């Protein structure tokens, strides 16, 4: 378990997916460019089996902003896309309505 204070330290924000590319070394990963208001971030996400590229473009998603960058199969990821998993697969978390890119999630 994490404490409430640890949870408060997480920075969540809304961002719009601007570009989707296949990961060069992984069949299940996409490399996303996500607009977060103050610029774009590259995020590697394991959602390829569940989403076609064209469905993701323009979709507003929820991102963990202050997670440390990680190399995922040789590609840098500077954030984490939030998703839910159940017996039917994965669904990405989105906003109920369009908000400004970079809007804080609380």
Helices and strands as residue ranges (DSSP letters): H 4-9, E 12-22, E 30-35, E 40-45, H 53-56, E 60-64, E 70-72, E 75-77, E 80-81, E 83-86, E 89-92, E 104-105
